[in-house]
Amino acid sequence: MSDTLMDFDEAVRRYDPVLGLEVHVELGTATKMFDAAPNVFGAQPNTMVTPTSVGLPGALPVVNARGVEYAIRIGLALGCEIAESCRFARKNYFYPDLAKDFQTSQSDEPIAYDGALEIEMEDGSFFTIPIERAHMEEDAGKNTHIGGADGRIEGASHSLVDYNRAGVPLVEIVTRPIEGAGARAPQVAAAYVRTLRDIFRALGVSEARMERGNVRADVNVSLRESPDAPLGTRTETKNVNTFRGIEQVVRYEIQRQAAILAAGGEVLQETRHGQADGTTRAGRVKSDADDYRYFPEPDLVPVAPSREWVEQIREELPEMPAAKRRRLKAEWGLSDTEMRDVVNAGALELIEATAAAGITGQAARKWWMGELSRTAKEQETVLEDMAVTPEQIAELQGLVDSGRLTDKLARQVLEGVLAGEGDPEAVAAARGLEVVSDDSALLAAVDEALAANPDVADKIRGGKVQAAGAIVGAVMKATRGQADAKRVRELVMERVQG
């Protein structure tokens, strides 16, 4: 049975939405958080495991120092205080994909706490998100349900468990209640997670590939009658890993909860699951922290990062994404809309790397936002997965700038690069695509075209210089588009007027 929904505009007029977001990021360490199993995506199931990964008796955990460093980086980037001492805890819960039946996490002693993040909205305005904590934990494995619709557990005949992801380092970032977003709540939620994704990449702590589940959000939504009223009952929609999905979940829950409250009902505190159509469906009744029976992990000593180490990490933090966007926007001479398009296309780092390889930012943007974006859309992939590097695009533009390729020929060369035929210069040579710049060869083609079109020469002599276009076109056709059209026109005029 489908849920009853209230019109969104009416819902935000009658009720005040409050958000809470718990964002999980998988860290890009070489090994897992508590054992030496490789942290590798896409390996054969159950091959990236050790006895500790699957909770075998007697297997003891050891903390990954790089994972702690990455957690501190994240905490500092979010303006958090870094704990002088913190410890891990056991979060007891039945995890079929975490064989030891508890998750090693942090409870009342997180590595980072009390931060804030300013996010920029699409209209250029800013919104501040209060951060309660960022804590370290481990990921669970992955269940695959066989026989159910769309891989879901309903109707499945059995499930398979892959423990490769069990124990992968995670940092979970938990906000305080996000108030004051009003009708912009869906956009605020998505912009916050997008900003986090960009920060993770800038810090070098994660590939932050949302389609791989590297970043995913648990989205909490509640409604109250006014900003002065107590917080309402919240729902938590689990593991949303697209920006559009986050927007849709917030919007849907506002509409669904508003309809319940307007009818005199009560919102049930529960976990929910986002659906492909933007709706949510009920999961289980939400557990409170007491239900997890947290207690200190007896097999791990407290983590006590020295203040010197924390300050060293702080000094080594890179330029944050928001500051970088403002700088590059000015350097490249882009409008607000152009920069927004670049960011939304995931092209910022690619353009920056291409410009760093020796061409202008505008030229780099032309390729990534033009030909390459079109091709990526046709191939239903993302720009960063295209079979071309920033260095190759810079080399391609260099061939254009030197006059060895026209834009049209360069696009043909790019086709060859994307097809795996080699670097641009090699493709141009192999395909015979370089511009014909030998005047003697061009003159021969001009003379042949003039001989075939004697009336055109008469028109040019009579003052109709635009008629030269016919000869230029004939020469371009004869040279398969490899002639320099400007030079051909000059030679035509010299021949006719000479």
PyMOL commands that set and color helices and strands:
alter all, ss='L'
color gray80, all
select helices_A, chain A and resi 8-14+65-77+149-151+182-203+210-212+243-262+289-292+307-315+321-332+336-344+348-356+361-378+383-385+390-401+407-418+424-431+439-452+454-461+465-478+485-497
alter helices_A, ss='H'
color red, helices_A
select strands_A, chain A and resi 16-26+81-82+89-92+102-105+112-120+126-138+142-146+158-162+169-175+215-224+235-240+270-274+280-285+295-296
alter strands_A, ss='S'
color yellow, strands_A
deselect
rebuild
show_as cartoon
